Amino acid sequence: MAQEKFRNIGLIARSESEQALYSLRQLIHFLHGRDCTVILDKHIIGNLPEMGLQAASASQMGESCDLVIVVGGDGSLLGEIGRASCRERV
């Protein structure tokens, strides 16, 4: 059975956290190196203009992304769960 790969990856983080933005930059470079399409949360796209990525809302990511990664702590993750309307729940 062929293994499916994640191709469209959504990234969400708190825009006021420099640590989170640093981690996002590193993650974006990593994902681009693996031929993934990266989509940023519309609330943080303005903090990373140099990355040249498309933006989407959490609910749009839930519909179009194979995987959404939330960079941050428990509060960040729990806060985003309600905003995303995912194709499949984990």
N, C-alpha and C positions, 0 to 999 in steps of 0.2 A: 504494500500500500504506500503510495507516494505521500511524503510529508509536505503539508502546505506551509508556506512561509508567510510571516507578517510582512506586508509591503507598504501599507499606509499606516503610519504611526502618528498618533496625536500626543502632544505634550502639554501638560498643564502644570503651573507652579504659581506661587505667590510673587507678584511683581516687585514687592518691596524688599524682598530678600536677595541680597547680593550673592549669598551662598547658593541659593536656588538658581539664580541666573547663570552663575559660573557652571553649575552642574548641567544646566540645560545646554550651554554652549558645547561642553564636552560630549554630551549625549548626542547632540545634533551631528557633530563631526563623526562620531562612531557610527551612527545610523546611515549617514550619507556614504560612508565607506563600505556599507553593505547594501548599497543600491535601494535604500528605503526612501519613500516619500514621507517627509516630515511636515506636519501641520501643527501650528501653534495656536493655543487658546487666544481668542481675540483680546483678552484682557492683558496679555503680556507681549503681544507682537510689537508694541511701541517701544518696549525695553530692549528688543533685539533686532533693530532695523538692519543691521549689518549682515544678518543671516539670510535675508531675501526670501523668506518663507511665506506661504499663504496662511491666512488666519481663518478660524472657524469658532463657532460657539461650542460649548460642551455637548449640546444636544446634536449639533451637526456632526461633531466627531463621532458620537455614538452611532450615527447612521453610516458614515463613510469610512471610518478607520477600522483596521483589523485589530488594532491594539491601541489603548490609550494609557499613557504613563503619567502618573501624578508625582511630581517631585516635591517632597516636603514631608511633614510629619503626619500623624494620625488625623489631626484636624483638617489638613488640606485634603486628604483622601476622603474622609467622611463628608466634607462639604461638597465635594464634586460628585459623589455618587448620585445624589438627587437630581443634579443638573443634566446628567448624561442619559440619553435614552438608547441603550445598547441593543444591538441585534441579538446578542446572546449574553445571558447573565452568568457570572462565575460565582 
